[in-house]
Amino acid sequence: MSERKIRVPIVAANWKMNLLAASAEEVCRTVASELGESTAEVVVFPGHVLIPAAAAELRGSRIAWGGQDLHPDDDGAHTGDVSGPQLADAGCTWALVGHSERRQDHGESDGLVARKVAAALRNGLAPLVCVGETAAERDAGRTLEIVSRQLELALAPIVEAGDPPPPFAIAYEPVWAIGTGHTATPAIAQEVQAAIRGRIKAHFGHEVSEATRILYGGSVKPDNAAELAEQEDVDGFLVGGSSLDAEEFLAIIGCC
């Protein structure tokens, strides 16, 4: 068995700003009931107002849930935001941090992402940290530079948390592949995700780097998931649009 196969893959659903309570409940109910014998760890990231509906269906299953974002502070006058303590109180065990749509739509800097990673850790939430380059950055040959820069700041709070580090995972999501139908080739995903593992090794050593799950995200579908999952450093997926359909999401889980 290879070292990669020792890592239990994660398949995470990022619903973004989609679904209503009834449809969220139906997706969760179907996935929970039809998950079968898959060994993958499954996490659902509903919109914040949908967390109670999702949790009601997922509670008692082996599917976890998390928040799509969190504020770096634990409380205060931050209208419209959600805090780490609030997510933990809602039963979340994960927090999605640094997604490219947060970086683009809300101007989130690498420094702010790092503060959000720290907030997640402080509240017992495992951060799933997203990194990735734009089409222009890839065309300029800057992919590894951009991903490394994003990763360095995001890892800092995890390094500061001590040895051994608290649970975390990384998602490589090339911005040019998110919601576009353009998926990174398996070779591209492997190249970048191997480099990510190398940076993790530089900070935490071989054992931690080999245990850390690195996910791929960006137009993941049942027809491309299997080939991507075969790559040495692809340890599952962060799934957008296909996670809104229970059967498509289950098919992707089945590829892991």
Buried (B, 14 or more C-beta within 10 A) or exposed (E): EEEBEEBEBBBBBBBBEBBEBEBBBBBBBBBBEEBEEBEBBBBBBBBBEBBEBBBBBBEEBEBBBBBBBBBBEEEEEEEEBBBBBBBBEBBBBBBBBBBBBBBEEEEBEBEBBBBBBBBBBBBBBBBBBBBBBBEEBBEEEBBBEBBBEBBBBBBBBBEEBEEEBBBBBBBBBBBBBBEEEEBBEBEBBBBBBBBBBEBBBEBBEEEBBBBBBBBBBBBBBBEBBBBBBEBEBBBBBBBBBBBBEBEBBBBBBBBB
